[in-house]
């Protein structure tokens, strides 16, 4: 991306002022500012949601579940209660 110096930015601002006029330019600036703020907020929300999803512990594998059941049987304990998010078998 090319870097813009003070002279280039000044030329762009003067052209924008000539093309859009002094009344319309502040309105366009506010609209662009609101759009940028909303984009940042949405990006932040998505990032937070993804980070919380990645921080959750991984699901128990079938082999791990079988190992836990075998250990409970060896200790003489009953079957474990199903997790709250799983429906009991019918």
Secondary structure as the mmCIF struct_conf table of DSSP 4:
data_model
#
loop_
_struct_conf.conf_type_id
_struct_conf.id
_struct_conf.beg_label_comp_id
_struct_conf.beg_label_asym_id
_struct_conf.beg_label_seq_id
_struct_conf.end_label_comp_id
_struct_conf.end_label_asym_id
_struct_conf.end_label_seq_id
HELX_RH_AL_P HELX_RH_AL_P1 UNK A 6 UNK A 20
HELX_RH_AL_P HELX_RH_AL_P2 UNK A 22 UNK A 55
BEND BEND1 UNK A 56 UNK A 56
HELX_LH_PP_P HELX_LH_PP_P1 UNK A 57 UNK A 61
HELX_RH_AL_P HELX_RH_AL_P3 UNK A 62 UNK A 75
TURN_TY1_P TURN_TY1_P1 UNK A 76 UNK A 76
HELX_LH_PP_P HELX_LH_PP_P2 UNK A 79 UNK A 83
TURN_TY1_P TURN_TY1_P2 UNK A 84 UNK A 85
BEND BEND2 UNK A 86 UNK A 86
HELX_LH_PP_P HELX_LH_PP_P3 UNK A 87 UNK A 89
#
